[in-house]
Amino acid sequence: MLRTVMMFFLVLPVMLFAQIAVTGELVYSSAGDPIQNGVVLLKDGKIEKVGAAADVAIPDGYRVMSGKVISPGLIDAHSVVGIAGMYNTRFDQDQLDKSSPIQPELRAMDAYNGREGLVEWVRRFGVTTLHTGHAPGALISGQTVIVKTDGETLETAVVKPTAMMTMTLGSNVRSNFKSPGTRAKGMAMIRSQLFKSQGYAKKVANAKKDKMPERDLAHEAIGKTLSGEMPVLLTAQRSTEIMSALRLAKEFDLNLVLDGAAEAYMLLDKIKAADVPVIIHPTMARNRGDTRNATYETAAKLHKAGILFAFQSGYEGYVPKTRVLVYEAAIAVANGLPADAAIKAMTIDAAKILGIDARVGSLEAGKDADVVIYDGDPFEYTSHVCGVIINGKVVSEECE
């Protein structure tokens, strides 16, 4: 009897926090029009119900959390957080291996540190899902990982262990390696690697069980991109490099996602025709070199052209190594992007690009209970993220 009573009190707090009602003067569901005076019910780590307060009654026993504005958990569509650390010293910088310009076998999941201080830092700004991995700077730098920002280990945080294959075109590749020395050489090296991996796949397919070729992790990884199983996240800033990326995707039938794309506004018709989504360059980056023609209006232009896009915090070569995602979106809103479109670019559109929209990205019944609470307009500098819920667990609570 005593043991039963003790177990009841151990479980009771968990039960209480598993049922939460989040109310807001404005709720961006990313699944339809914003809801005035909305309610989001969360139960057992999932979203139970969403709607106007007049239509959604809060059951007895639910903890109530309130804010001015409510949104789905934010999704950072490309980052190095958890791979690159906040101290900017050798021991916490695993974002780019410079031993070779082509290393598709590397997996970001093998280096991810959920206890890294930057993970907590971005979480406090509403990022609940993080697509992280290798920094731009190598022709083929490895495979990314998607995680929730509340897990201290990969096993407790992982959403997708191997998400995309990262590639880079541009001058920063030449600055990191002796070869390639030119853009043409870089493209030739990538193309050559893809052809070799095609040959390896054919050998494996045609080999007898007792005469299989020796396993090659690089070819196996590239094989997943050639089959369409794993998208290619290709960083290309200049219009010439964006066109090279589009040609490469067409030649090898790759599932391409453009990253950076500072000059995408020059090629809207080409990108639209290719049906390629874009994870745009951070608007607050120090624009020089390949990004010297970047503009704050890229997001608005992509939206107007009907091109699927998302925001990213990107990669910084200096402390603090990352930017604030909601600030990036705010700059885009200030330069012509509608607020609702900006919210969607940080939530459901990012989820679609990453292939995780069945689980996260919008406030809909059955999806993960990831919610952000703001004390004002998310795109006003004076507003704050004052509450963050991940999988139904309150991980940050700073509302007054």
C-alpha positions as CSV (number, residue, x, y, z in Angstrom):
1,M,0.0,0.0,0.0
2,L,2.8,2.4,1.0
3,R,4.6,1.6,-2.2
4,T,1.5,2.4,-4.3
5,V,1.0,5.8,-2.5
6,M,4.7,6.7,-3.1
7,M,4.4,5.8,-6.8
8,F,1.3,8.0,-7.1
9,F,3.1,11.0,-5.8
10,L,6.1,10.3,-8.1
11,V,3.9,10.2,-11.1
12,L,1.5,13.0,-10.2
13,P,3.8,16.0,-11.1
14,V,4.4,14.4,-14.5
15,M,0.7,14.0,-15.1
16,L,0.1,17.6,-14.2
17,F,2.6,19.0,-16.6
18,A,1.5,16.6,-19.4
19,Q,-1.7,18.6,-19.7
20,I,-1.3,22.3,-20.7
21,A,-3.5,24.9,-22.2
22,V,-1.7,27.7,-24.0
23,T,-3.8,30.8,-24.6
24,G,-2.9,33.9,-26.7
25,E,-4.4,37.1,-28.0
26,L,-3.1,35.9,-31.5
27,V,-2.2,32.3,-32.4
28,Y,-0.2,31.6,-35.5
29,S,-1.0,28.0,-36.2
30,S,0.9,27.8,-39.5
31,A,-2.0,25.6,-40.6
32,G,-4.4,28.3,-41.6
33,D,-5.2,32.0,-40.8
34,P,-4.0,33.4,-37.5
35,I,-6.5,32.8,-34.7
36,Q,-7.7,35.7,-32.5
37,N,-8.0,34.8,-28.8
38,G,-6.8,31.3,-29.5
39,V,-6.3,28.2,-27.3
40,V,-3.9,25.3,-27.8
41,L,-4.4,22.2,-25.7
42,L,-1.4,19.9,-25.1
43,K,-1.6,16.4,-23.7
44,D,1.0,13.7,-23.3
45,G,3.5,15.4,-25.5
46,K,1.2,16.0,-28.4
47,I,-1.2,18.8,-29.6
48,E,-4.7,17.8,-28.6
49,K,-6.8,20.7,-30.0
50,V,-6.4,24.2,-31.5
51,G,-9.0,26.9,-32.0
52,A,-10.6,30.1,-30.8
53,A,-11.4,30.4,-27.1
54,A,-15.1,30.4,-27.9
55,D,-14.8,26.9,-29.5
56,V,-12.1,25.2,-27.3
57,A,-13.0,24.7,-23.7
58,I,-10.1,24.2,-21.3
59,P,-10.7,21.0,-19.3
60,D,-10.3,20.9,-15.6
61,G,-6.8,20.1,-14.4
62,Y,-5.0,21.7,-17.3
63,R,-2.2,24.1,-16.4
64,V,-2.8,27.4,-18.2
65,M,0.1,29.4,-19.8
66,S,-0.7,32.7,-21.6
67,G,1.0,35.2,-23.8
68,K,0.3,37.9,-26.3
69,V,1.3,35.8,-29.3
70,I,1.6,32.0,-29.7
71,S,3.4,30.1,-32.5
72,P,4.6,26.6,-33.3
73,G,8.1,25.8,-32.2
74,L,10.6,27.5,-34.4
75,I,12.8,25.4,-36.8
76,D,16.3,26.6,-37.6
77,A,16.6,25.2,-41.1
78,H,20.5,25.3,-41.2
79,S,22.9,25.8,-38.4
80,V,26.2,24.4,-36.9
81,V,24.9,24.7,-33.3
82,G,25.9,21.7,-31.2
83,I,28.7,21.0,-33.7
84,A,30.4,24.3,-33.2
85,G,30.6,25.6,-29.6
86,M,30.3,29.0,-28.0
87,Y,33.9,29.2,-26.8
88,N,35.5,29.3,-30.3
89,T,38.5,27.2,-29.4
90,R,39.8,24.0,-31.0
91,F,38.2,21.6,-28.5
92,D,34.6,22.7,-29.4
93,Q,34.9,23.4,-33.1
94,D,33.8,20.3,-35.1
95,Q,31.9,22.1,-37.9
96,L,34.4,21.5,-40.7
97,D,37.1,18.9,-41.3
98,K,39.8,20.3,-43.6
99,S,41.8,17.1,-44.2
100,S,40.0,16.6,-47.6
101,P,37.5,18.7,-49.7
102,I,35.3,15.6,-50.2
103,Q,34.2,13.6,-47.1
104,P,30.6,12.5,-47.6
105,E,31.0,9.7,-45.0
106,L,31.2,12.2,-42.1
107,R,28.0,12.3,-40.0
108,A,27.2,15.3,-37.9
109,M,25.3,13.0,-35.4
110,D,28.7,11.7,-34.4
111,A,29.8,15.1,-33.2
112,Y,26.6,16.6,-31.9
113,N,26.7,17.8,-28.3
114,G,23.2,18.5,-26.8
115,R,24.8,20.0,-23.7
116,E,26.6,22.7,-25.7
117,G,25.6,26.1,-24.3
118,L,24.5,27.4,-27.7
119,V,21.8,24.8,-27.9
120,E,20.2,26.2,-24.7
121,W,20.8,29.7,-26.0
122,V,18.9,29.3,-29.3
123,R,16.2,27.3,-27.4
124,R,15.5,30.4,-25.2
125,F,14.8,32.3,-28.5
126,G,12.1,29.8,-29.5
127,V,14.1,27.3,-31.6
128,T,12.7,23.9,-30.7
129,T,14.0,21.9,-33.8
130,L,17.5,22.3,-35.2
131,H,18.9,21.2,-38.5
132,T,22.6,21.2,-37.8
133,G,25.8,19.9,-39.3
134,H,28.9,20.8,-41.2
135,A,29.7,24.4,-42.0
136,P,30.0,25.5,-45.7
137,G,33.5,25.4,-46.9
138,A,34.2,21.9,-48.4
139,L,33.0,20.5,-51.7
140,I,31.2,17.7,-49.9
141,S,31.5,18.0,-46.1
142,G,29.1,15.3,-44.8
143,Q,25.7,14.5,-43.5
144,T,23.5,16.7,-41.3
145,V,21.3,15.8,-38.4
146,I,17.9,17.1,-37.1
147,V,17.4,17.3,-33.4
148,K,15.1,18.8,-30.8
149,T,16.8,21.3,-28.6
150,D,15.8,19.8,-25.2
151,G,17.7,16.5,-25.4
152,E,21.1,16.4,-23.7
153,T,22.2,13.3,-25.7
154,L,21.7,12.5,-29.4
155,E,19.5,9.6,-28.5
156,T,17.0,11.8,-26.6
157,A,17.1,14.7,-29.1
158,V,17.3,13.1,-32.5
159,V,14.5,13.6,-35.0
160,K,16.3,12.5,-38.1
161,P,19.9,11.0,-37.7
162,T,21.0,11.7,-41.3
163,A,19.1,14.4,-43.0
164,M,21.0,16.0,-45.9
165,M,24.3,15.8,-47.7
166,T,26.1,19.1,-47.5
167,M,28.0,20.5,-50.5
168,T,29.5,24.0,-51.2
169,L,30.5,25.9,-54.2
170,G,32.4,29.2,-54.0
171,S,35.6,30.9,-53.1
172,N,35.6,29.7,-49.4
173,V,36.3,26.2,-50.7
174,R,39.4,27.4,-52.4
175,S,40.5,29.2,-49.3
176,N,40.3,26.0,-47.2
177,F,42.0,23.6,-49.6
178,K,44.8,23.5,-52.2
179,S,42.5,21.9,-54.6
180,P,40.1,22.9,-56.2
181,G,41.8,26.1,-57.3
182,T,39.0,27.2,-59.5
183,R,35.2,26.9,-59.6
184,A,35.3,24.8,-62.7
185,K,37.7,22.4,-60.9
186,G,35.3,22.2,-57.9
187,M,32.4,21.2,-60.1
188,A,34.5,18.6,-61.9
189,M,35.6,17.1,-58.6
190,I,32.0,16.8,-57.3
191,R,30.8,15.4,-60.7
192,S,33.7,12.9,-60.6
193,Q,32.7,11.7,-57.1
194,L,29.1,11.2,-58.2
195,F,30.1,9.1,-61.2
196,K,32.4,7.0,-59.0
197,S,29.6,6.4,-56.5
198,Q,27.3,5.4,-59.4
199,G,29.8,2.8,-60.4
200,Y,30.1,1.5,-56.9
201,A,26.4,1.2,-56.6
202,K,26.2,-0.8,-59.9
203,K,29.0,-3.1,-58.6
204,V,27.2,-3.8,-55.4
205,A,23.9,-4.4,-57.2
206,N,25.5,-6.9,-59.7
207,A,27.9,-8.7,-57.4
208,K,27.3,-12.1,-56.0
209,K,27.0,-12.4,-52.2
210,D,30.4,-14.1,-51.9
211,K,32.1,-11.5,-54.1
212,M,30.8,-8.2,-52.8
213,P,33.2,-5.3,-53.1
214,E,34.8,-3.9,-50.0
215,R,32.5,-1.5,-48.2
216,D,33.1,2.2,-49.0
217,L,31.3,4.6,-46.6
218,A,31.8,7.6,-48.9
219,H,30.2,5.8,-51.9
220,E,27.4,4.5,-49.7
221,A,26.5,7.9,-48.5
222,I,26.6,9.5,-52.0
223,G,24.5,6.6,-53.2
224,K,21.7,7.8,-50.9
225,T,21.7,11.1,-52.7
226,L,21.8,9.5,-56.1
227,S,18.8,7.4,-55.2
228,G,16.9,10.4,-53.9
229,E,16.8,9.1,-50.4
230,M,18.9,11.9,-49.0
231,P,18.5,15.5,-50.3
232,V,21.6,17.6,-51.2
233,L,22.0,20.9,-49.3
234,L,24.2,22.9,-51.6
235,T,25.6,26.2,-50.5
236,A,25.8,28.5,-53.5
237,Q,25.8,32.3,-53.1
238,R,26.5,33.8,-56.6
239,S,24.2,33.4,-59.5
240,T,26.8,31.5,-61.5
241,E,27.1,28.9,-58.7
242,I,23.4,28.7,-58.2
243,M,23.0,27.8,-61.9
244,S,25.8,25.2,-61.6
245,A,23.9,23.7,-58.7
246,L,20.7,23.5,-60.7
247,R,22.6,21.9,-63.6
248,L,24.2,19.3,-61.3
249,A,20.8,18.5,-59.8
250,K,19.3,18.0,-63.2
251,E,22.2,15.9,-64.5
252,F,22.1,13.4,-61.6
253,D,18.4,13.8,-60.6
254,L,19.3,15.0,-57.2
255,N,16.8,16.2,-54.6
256,L,18.3,19.7,-54.2
257,V,17.9,22.3,-51.6
258,L,19.7,25.6,-52.2
259,D,21.5,27.0,-49.2
260,G,22.6,30.7,-48.8
261,A,21.7,31.7,-52.4
262,A,22.5,35.4,-51.8
263,E,21.8,36.2,-55.5
264,A,18.7,34.0,-55.7
265,Y,16.7,37.1,-56.5
266,M,18.5,37.3,-59.9
267,L,17.3,33.8,-60.8
268,L,13.7,33.6,-59.5
269,D,12.3,32.1,-62.7
270,K,15.1,29.5,-62.9
271,I,14.7,28.4,-59.3
272,K,10.9,28.3,-59.6
273,A,11.0,26.2,-62.8
274,A,13.4,23.8,-61.1
275,D,11.0,23.5,-58.1
276,V,13.9,23.9,-55.7
277,P,13.4,25.2,-52.2
278,V,15.8,27.7,-50.7
279,I,17.2,28.1,-47.2
280,I,18.2,31.7,-47.5
281,H,21.4,33.4,-46.4
282,P,21.2,35.0,-42.9
283,T,20.2,38.6,-43.5
284,M,22.4,39.9,-40.7
285,A,25.6,38.3,-42.1
286,R,28.6,40.5,-42.9
287,N,28.2,40.6,-46.7
288,R,31.4,40.4,-48.6
289,G,33.1,38.2,-51.2
290,D,30.5,35.7,-52.6
291,T,27.7,37.4,-50.6
292,R,28.5,41.0,-51.5
293,N,25.3,41.2,-53.6
294,A,23.0,39.9,-50.8
295,T,19.8,41.9,-50.1
296,Y,17.4,42.1,-47.2
297,E,14.6,41.7,-49.8
298,T,15.4,38.1,-50.8
299,A,12.7,36.5,-48.6
300,A,10.0,38.9,-49.9
301,K,11.0,38.2,-53.5
302,L,11.0,34.4,-53.0
303,H,7.6,34.6,-51.4
304,K,6.2,36.7,-54.2
305,A,7.6,34.3,-56.7
306,G,6.0,31.3,-54.9
307,I,9.3,29.7,-54.1
308,L,9.3,27.6,-50.9
309,F,12.0,29.0,-48.5
310,A,13.0,29.0,-44.9
311,F,15.3,31.0,-42.6
312,Q,18.5,29.9,-40.9
313,S,20.9,31.1,-38.3
314,G,23.8,29.9,-40.5
315,Y,27.4,29.8,-39.6
316,E,29.6,32.4,-38.0
317,G,33.4,32.1,-38.0
318,Y,33.5,34.2,-34.8
319,V,31.8,34.3,-31.4
320,P,28.9,33.6,-30.7
321,K,28.9,31.3,-33.8
322,T,25.1,31.7,-34.4
323,R,22.5,34.3,-34.9
324,V,19.0,34.7,-33.6
325,L,16.5,33.1,-36.0
326,V,13.5,35.3,-35.1
327,Y,15.7,38.4,-35.7
328,E,16.5,37.1,-39.2
329,A,12.8,36.8,-39.9
330,A,12.2,40.3,-38.5
331,I,14.6,41.9,-40.9
332,A,12.7,40.2,-43.8
333,V,9.4,41.4,-42.4
334,A,10.8,44.9,-42.3
335,N,11.7,44.6,-45.9
336,G,8.4,43.4,-47.4
337,L,7.7,39.9,-46.2
338,P,4.2,39.5,-44.6
339,A,4.4,38.5,-41.0
340,D,2.3,35.3,-41.5
341,A,4.7,34.2,-44.2
342,A,7.6,34.8,-42.0
343,I,6.1,32.7,-39.2
344,K,5.5,29.9,-41.8
345,A,9.1,30.2,-43.1
346,M,10.3,29.5,-39.5
347,T,7.8,26.7,-38.9
348,I,5.8,24.7,-41.5
349,D,7.8,25.7,-44.6
350,A,11.1,24.8,-42.9
351,A,9.5,21.5,-41.8
352,K,8.4,20.7,-45.4
353,I,11.9,21.5,-46.7
354,L,13.5,19.2,-44.1
355,G,10.9,16.4,-44.6
356,I,9.6,16.5,-41.0
357,D,6.2,18.3,-41.5
358,A,4.2,15.3,-40.5
359,R,5.6,15.7,-37.0
360,V,6.4,19.4,-36.4
361,G,6.0,22.8,-38.0
362,S,2.3,23.7,-37.2
363,L,-0.2,23.7,-34.4
364,E,-2.4,20.8,-35.4
365,A,-3.9,17.9,-33.5
366,G,-1.5,14.9,-33.3
367,K,1.7,16.8,-33.9
368,D,4.5,17.2,-31.4
369,A,3.6,19.7,-28.6
370,D,6.2,22.3,-29.5
371,V,5.0,25.8,-28.7
372,V,6.5,29.3,-28.3
373,I,4.9,32.1,-26.2
374,Y,5.8,35.7,-26.9
375,D,5.0,38.8,-24.8
376,G,4.4,40.9,-27.9
377,D,4.8,41.0,-31.7
378,P,7.5,38.4,-32.5
379,F,9.1,40.8,-35.0
380,E,9.3,43.8,-32.7
381,Y,12.7,44.3,-31.1
382,T,11.2,45.0,-27.7
383,S,9.3,41.7,-27.6
384,H,10.6,38.6,-26.0
385,V,10.2,34.8,-26.1
386,C,8.8,34.2,-22.6
387,G,7.9,30.6,-22.8
388,V,9.0,27.5,-24.8
389,I,7.4,24.0,-24.7
390,I,9.0,21.0,-26.4
391,N,7.2,17.7,-26.6
392,G,4.7,19.0,-24.0
393,K,7.5,19.8,-21.5
394,V,8.0,23.4,-20.4
395,V,11.7,24.0,-21.0
396,S,11.8,27.8,-20.7
397,E,9.5,30.0,-18.7
398,E,10.2,33.7,-18.4
399,C,6.8,35.3,-18.7
400,E,5.9,37.7,-16.0
